[in-house]
Amino acid sequence: MFKLESINKKEALRYLGYGNSIPDNKILSIVDDCEKQLLNVIQPKFLYNIFNITVNSDCVKLNDTTLILRGKDIVNHLENCSMVVVMCCTLSFGVDRIIRQYQISDMARAVICDSLSSAAIEQVCDYIEQEIKQKYPNMYQTFRYSAGYGDLSIDIQKNILDLLQAQKKIGLCTNESSILTPKKSVTAFIGLSQTQIKQKSRGCQSCNLNGTCKFRKRGEHCGI
């Protein structure tokens, strides 16, 4: 079972808007304290499965399933791929509780915990990617692409979770608005190809923080 030993605080500080600058010692002390609190409750859980796919001009079919990914962007993302990894992961509900508590008592700590948690779920996603690379060393991988990016509807979240039996196995659900619960959770697709994949810019449309990104709210860009 994967255990998160530390959180990428440099990345969390970037989410907080510090860029390459270093906050004062008071802020750093709060960040350290929030990290310790979060690590005490974070329980990384993840699932993934790999499916053969058929890529058409307007959709991608996951063979031997009922799941169809519709949209030009996902077709472009998975072009020349023969398989796709369908993955999901979560930090579990303890993180949500801490953030909610601080939203009532200390908004500054709530924002810091939210940024740390965003960095943490990215670390879990990165771990999954590395595990897949080890299992399929001769396959080329695309970057992660999630429902809600580009023209791939977020409404397929429930279908993804059903396909992976995520609610039963790791307690990951989605509400009527297709928002994942616990909130610090991710679903994504990673294409696998036997031929080298043309490098494409990830950009804002293919980022797990799209829609809640603090860089975009400030009119900035993270640089990815």
Helices and strands as residue ranges (DSSP letters): H 9-15, H 25-41, E 45-55, E 59-62, E 68-70, H 72-77, E 83-90, H 93-105, H 107-135, E 140-141, G 154-156, H 157-164, H 166-170, E 173-174, E 180-181, E 185-193, G 204-206, H 214-217
